[in-house]
């Protein structure tokens, strides 16, 4: 927020062109960093969803086949995936 206020002040005071560019570049850099963080968070959430769906499907197939296996344990691990990350 401080960077945005800084850009407004720099433009309002009609400071030099180089200072205006510096202020704009600072805002752009922070915006790109926030975008990268948001994309990383989105990627992690999608990975967790895929892992949970895979575990649910494996547990259902295992239950339908009537064979005991490790799918139930994998499902329990996948459900608690956010707690470990």
Steps between C-alpha positions, in 0.01 A plus 500: 500500500788729583641453150173609340485807722862571405414486129209741550718742698782486244259578217312766698822685585615477136837359600756401240423241237759262644334507843163432340645203315666373817173518691313324218766230475479436874122451477539273197761289679280451804202420277699230319616354830143486630386340175768232531396428859136475397583262214708282733213483747260408221733226375532351848122502548446324167760238591325434832164462326640257242663295774177483700292402198750230408492362853120502507484319166752239613315442827167461318648257249663303779174487694305399190746220423477376859876469533671651801786732415668825585259734319313580823825606668597706195161668514548594866842646414359697205218647706748643749732639230439870585594445863851382405574772242 
